[in-house]
Amino acid sequence: MRDLTHEEVRRLEDHIARREGDCLSFEELVILLAARDEKERLQAKVNVLEAAAGADGGAGA
């Protein structure tokens, strides 16, 4: 399975939010869980990059 982009994760979350109260199919649930995991993975990367940028900015000052 390929990695999802941030935009794809956001669209999936929006789609699921609109269907709140509806029953999800097994396939939709698997996709949603994969999207959530990918979002967490992307956020972890962002956190590392922001921390590195902060460290670089602090070192140069």
C-alpha positions as CSV (number, residue, x, y, z in Angstrom):
1,M,0.0,0.0,0.0
2,R,1.4,3.4,-0.9
3,D,1.7,6.3,1.5
4,L,-1.2,8.8,1.5
5,T,-0.5,12.4,1.0
6,H,-1.6,15.0,3.7
7,E,-4.3,16.2,1.3
8,E,-5.6,12.6,0.8
9,V,-5.7,12.1,4.6
10,R,-7.6,15.4,5.1
11,R,-10.2,14.4,2.3
12,L,-10.7,11.0,3.9
13,E,-11.3,12.6,7.3
14,D,-13.8,15.1,5.8
15,H,-15.6,12.3,4.0
16,I,-15.9,10.2,7.2
17,A,-17.0,13.3,9.2
18,R,-19.8,13.9,6.7
19,R,-20.9,10.3,7.1
20,E,-20.9,10.4,10.9
21,G,-23.7,8.3,12.2
22,D,-23.7,6.0,9.1
23,C,-22.2,2.5,9.4
24,L,-18.8,2.2,7.8
25,S,-18.0,-0.8,5.6
26,F,-15.0,-2.9,6.6
27,E,-13.0,-1.4,3.7
28,E,-13.8,2.1,4.7
29,L,-12.7,1.4,8.3
30,V,-9.4,-0.1,7.1
31,I,-8.8,3.0,4.9
32,L,-9.7,5.3,7.7
33,L,-7.3,3.6,10.1
34,A,-4.5,3.6,7.4
35,A,-5.2,7.4,6.9
36,R,-5.0,8.0,10.6
37,D,-1.7,6.1,10.9
38,E,-0.3,8.0,7.9
39,K,-1.4,11.4,9.4
40,E,0.4,10.5,12.6
41,R,3.5,9.5,10.6
42,L,3.5,12.7,8.6
43,Q,3.0,14.8,11.8
44,A,6.0,13.1,13.4
45,K,8.1,14.0,10.4
46,V,6.8,17.6,10.6
47,N,7.8,17.7,14.3
48,V,11.3,16.5,13.6
49,L,11.7,19.0,10.8
50,E,10.4,21.9,12.9
51,A,12.7,20.9,15.8
52,A,15.7,20.7,13.4
53,A,14.8,24.1,12.0
54,G,14.5,25.5,15.5
55,A,17.9,24.1,16.4
56,D,19.5,25.5,13.3
57,G,18.0,28.9,13.9
58,G,19.1,28.9,17.5
59,A,22.7,27.9,16.6
60,G,23.0,30.6,14.0
61,A,22.0,33.4,16.3
